[in-house]
Structure formats: structure tokens, C-alpha cells
Amino acid sequence: MLEVDDVYKSYAAADAPALRGVSLRAEKGDFLAIMGPSGCGKSTLLHLVGAMDQPSKGRVLVDGRSVADLGDDELARWRRQKIGFVFQFFNLLPTLTVLENVELPRLLDGDNGGTCRERAQAMLDLVGMGTKSRRFPAELSGGEMQRVAIARALVNEPSLLLADEPTGSLDTENGESVMRLLAGVNRDLGVTLLLATHSSEAARHARRHVHMRDGAIEALTENPDVAASV
């Protein structure tokens, strides 16, 4: 359901390309951990897959559709409906309640009925935050805020979930809890998951590891522990 074909990405202010000939495939329900040191191109790759940026060369297809073929309005709608994003710093709106934060993507997509609130509450229940729907982000711990961010990412039932260093701002215990949650979402909902991380502890939950360095893929390895349990 995901194809990245010979993708390059260059920035005018940079001395070297951020990505150099990256090719990658992921099937429906796959779980890939994109690993490597800071500056290796992990986040750039996720941004291109999530249509937050366009490649300088090559193509990215999600469900057989090239994101480069979409106009601005269609691209925004496609991104809301097809892709869920989870970031390191949560990006919750502080003036909205937990429930309102999770509702927001559906509201932006034109769902103003009762199903919007019901779906948002169901996602909060799924991530273990159903009893805190009336709280504000400032009243939550880091781990709780990341769970809310995951609920928000799932509320539009995306086929692809992109998680960029989702445990980077969390302690070890909360980071492990969030990774178990993401692995469960991948397993139980069949959502294809791409995780960018420098953490071997986070990556051990993935089925495949994509090792990057200097904007290129060095190796692609299977995780035998996860593969054997699937």
C-alpha cells in the first residue's frame, strides 16, 4: 500500500541531499521502524510519505495514488482521510479539551454530527484515555498527551500511521507503554505503521527495520521476534 521509488530530496541551503535514491515498499498492516542517527533522513522520508513535502526526484504512492498528482484542496482532504500523524511533541491545542482535540480532524472533514463525538470518544477509550475526555492538555502527563495524540491520529480511520520519534519526549516507562499501544493498533486495526526512531527499545516492536545513514537506506532487516509472533 506504500511505494517509495528512487526518491531524492534536496534543500537549497543544504550542502548535500537529505535523501539520496531511497526506495521502499510496505504492505497493508506492515510495521516498519526507520532507524538511524540524527540527520540521516528519517523525518524527511516520513514528511514525503505523509505529503507534507514533495520529493525533488522520484515518486511516492499510497494505495496506488501519487501524492504529486493532487491539487492543494484534494491533498489536504486526502491527508486527513488517509494518513494519521504522531509527533514527538504531541501538538495538542492547549485551549481545547482532550475530546475536542481528538474531534478536530473529523470536524475539519465536515463531520459535525453526533457520530463525530462518538468516534472521538471511542478512540479515547481505545487508548485508555476515555475517562479524561474533559481534561485539558496541561492537566495530563507526557504519556497521557501522547495517547491523546494517537487517538487524534486514528479518529479518521487512516490506512497509514506515521510516528516521528513518538517516545522522544517520554521517560522509559511511558515510552514503552506508548510503543505497546502503537503495536496493538497496528496488530488489531491493521493500520500500516511507519515509525521513525533512533531508539532500539522502540524499534524492537516493529516487524522490519529500515537502517538509514546519510540520506540512503543501508539495510532492511526482519525482526525475528515480532515476525515469529504474527
Secondary structure by P-SEA (a helix, b strand, c coil): cccccbbbbbbcccccccccccccccccbbbbbbcccccccaaaaaaaaacccccccccccccccccccccaaaaaaaaaccbbbbcccccccccccaaaaaaaaaaaaccccaaaaaaaaaaaaaaccccccccccccccaaaaaaaaaaaaacccccbbbbccccccccaaaaaaaaaaaaaaaaacccbbbbbcccccccccccbbbbbcccccccccccaaaaaac
